[in-house]
Amino acid sequence: MGLASWLADPPLDPSGEEARSLLRRELLAPEYHEQNLLERLQNWLERRIDGGVGSASDAPALQTFATMLVALLLVAGLVFVVSRARRTARAAQERRSVLTTEDVTAAELRARALAALAEGRHEEALVDAFRALTLRQVERGRLDDTPGATAHEVAAVLAAEYPHQRARVDAGARLFDAVLYGHRSATHEQAAGVLALDDELAGVR
């Protein structure tokens, strides 16, 4: 017997283990793998509420009240999950800025990147190289000094300023995010490539 038909037939009084088993079976349905998690939760909840309303006339008043109370709690939980996810996404976006509050020049960042590269610390070299590239463009007036700008935002501006280097700028921004925030490793060639891009962009008048 499926979960929908079981819910449509009162009384609605499953044990804890039965409820968990029914929920697991419901979530294994193919349609749950074709939509994102929030959409699946919303659709599942709507089906449960529709089924509850359809059977309310045949169910005792106390049972109907309990069913609707559970539905309201589920709605409240869904709203909380959605709002929490949005706040988390905004916080993550704020943490992904390229430049920090460190008082440093582009030349100092580049020197740090070169030292890290020479010592085989490729991840540090790549991160400092992209920061040096970004800060140099700020110093040259090609980028606005905007605190919190992400690598994607920096790349979008620089791609418009240097359209012939769009692919390399985009690649550098993706590497920066992958290394610093995705905890990916970097190679000597990747870090050296960002330093070379910094040189080339600095040489454009």
N, C-alpha and C positions, 0 to 999 in steps of 0.2 A: 504494500500500500504506500503511495507517494505521500510526501509531507503535506501537499496542498489538500488532498482528499482527507487525510487524517485530521487536519485542522478544521475542515469544513464540517466534521461530524463531532458534535459535543458528546461527552464532556471533554474539555481541554485540561487534562490533568496528567501530563507525562512525568515520569521520574526524571531525576537529573541525568542519569545515564541515557535514558531514552531520548531526551531532548538533545543531548550532545550528538547521539548517533544520527538523529533526524537531520540536524544541522549539517553534519559532515556529509551526509548523502546529498542534501540539497546543494551544497557548495561544489560537489563533484559534477554537477550538470554541465554540459558543454558550453551553454551560453554564458556561464560565469567566467569563461576564459577568453571571451571575445570582447569584453568591455573593461574599462579600468575599474579599480576597486570601489571607488565611491559610487560609480554608476551601478555596479552590481548590488551594493548594499541598498541603494535607493530603490532599484527595481524589486529586489527581494522584499523590502519593507512594504512597498505599495501592494504587492501581491498578497502579503499577509493581512494588510488592512482591508483590502477588497474582500478577501475570503471571510474575515471576521465580521464585516458588515453584512455580508450575504447570509451568514448563519445566525446573526444576532437575534432575529425574531423567534428562532426556535430554541435559543439558549436561555437559561435562567438569568435573572437580572444581575446577580452577583458575579456569575461567570462572564457576562458581557462586560461588566465594569472592569473586571480583572484583565480581560483581553485588551480593552482600550487603554488601560493604565500601562500595560506592557508596551503597547504601540507608542504611547506618548514618551515613555522612557527611551525607547529605541530612537525616536525622532530626536530627542534631546541629545542622546549620545552621538548620533550622526552629525548634528550641528556642531557639537564640541570637536569631533574629529576633523571636520572640514576647516573650522576656524583655526585649530591648532596647526594643521598642515600648512595653511596659508601663512601663519605667523612664522613657522619654521622656514618656509621658503623665502620669506622676506629677510629673515635674519641671515640665512645662508648667502643671499645675494649681497647683503651689506658686508659680510666677512670676505667676499671675493674681490675686494679692491686690489688693484695692482700696487699702488704706492701706499706706504705706511706713513705714520706720523714722524718717522725718523728724520732728523735734520741732516741731510746728506745731499751731495751734488751728484749729477750724472757721472762725472769723471770718477768720483769716489766709488760709486756703484760698479762702474766698469772695471776699475782696478781690482775690486773685490772679486768680480766675476773671473777675471784673468788669473788671479791667484788661486781661486778654487779650481779652475780648469787645470792649471799646472799641477795641482796636488791630487787630481783625479776625483774631486768632489763635483761630479757633473751636474747633479740636481741643483746644488747651490749656485753653481756657475750659470746654469740656464735661467734660474729665477732672477738672480741679480742682473744678468745680461738683459732680460726683457724689461726689468725695472729701469735699468740705465737707459735703454732705448726710449722708454716712455718719458722719463724725466728729461732726457735731452731734447725731445720734441716739445715738451712744455717750455723748456728754457729758450727754445728757438721760436716760440710763439705759434707753432703748428698745432699744438694741443692746448685746450683750456686747462688751467690748473684746478681741476674738479676733484675734490676729495671723494673717495669712494668709487671712482670710475673703475669698471671691470675690464678685464682683458678683452672681452668681446666689444665693449664700447670703445676702447682704445683702438682696436683693430679696425672698427667701422670708420672712425675718423681718419686714420692713417691710410686706409685703402682709398678714401676719396682724395686725400692729399697726394698720394703716390700710387695712382692706379696701375702702373706697370709692375708694382711690387705687391699687389693685392694678395696673391696666392701665398707669398712668403710671410707677409704680415699676419694673415689668418692662421697659417700653420704655426707661427711663433706664439700667437695668443692661445691656440689650443694646447700646445706643449706646456705653456706656463700653467694653465689651469690643471692639466693632467698631472703635472709633477707636484705642484704646490698643494692642490686641493684633492687630487685623485691619488696622491701618494704613488705615482708611477716613477719608474727609474728613467734616467736620461743617459744618452750616450755623449761621448766626446764630440762627435760630429754635430749632434743637435745643438749643444751649447755653443760650439764654435760658429754654427750657422746663424744663431741669433746675434752673436757679437759681430759677425760679418754684415748682417743686415743693418745693425746699428751704424756701422761705418758707412754703408752705402746711403742710407737715408740722411745721415749727417752731411754727406757730400753733395746732396741735391740743394741747389739754390732756389 
